[in-house]
């Protein structure tokens, strides 16, 4: 029943949102992309190779720990709620079959959405964490990230949250929400 919608995607969800906005620009009013890479660089691919080996050899709880190290800012581990959050992630990851995780990871590694940039018509807000090792704001030359894409988008805003990693909606939910709300209401 909606003619146009706002879309917010984070990480792999951002890849899906980007694809949707490029292929169906008439329905997307505004686009928010958090922790996004259009194409993974070689460092991200190497990290994911490690995660796949860990899934096979040590199980998904160990993968949760590795993704947490790559995904949270260093200061997050000093918070009183860190242990509970990490345990919650281990529990959630334990319900994923290693082969399903590996298959999904391989799909992400093969994905290159950089050619879709010219098809994006909606205003875009990029949100990044300055300590995000999974989807860095500025990947190496072999990747395509938010820094490279923003120059090609006519209506683009960018916010890089300090002392924040990949899980910015967990680490800084108030700040992320305020930035999204401001963008959507402008």
Secondary structure, DSSP 8 states (H G I E B T S, - for coil): --SSEEEEEETHHHHHHHHHHHH-GGGEEEEEEES-EEE--HHHHHHHHHHHHHHHHT-HHHHHHHHHHHHS-GGGGGSTTHHHHHHHHHHHHTTS-HHHHHHHHHHHHH-B-GGGGGG--SEEEEEEETT-SSS-SS--TTSEEHHHHHTT-SSEEEEEETT--S-HHHHSHHHHHHHHHHHHH-
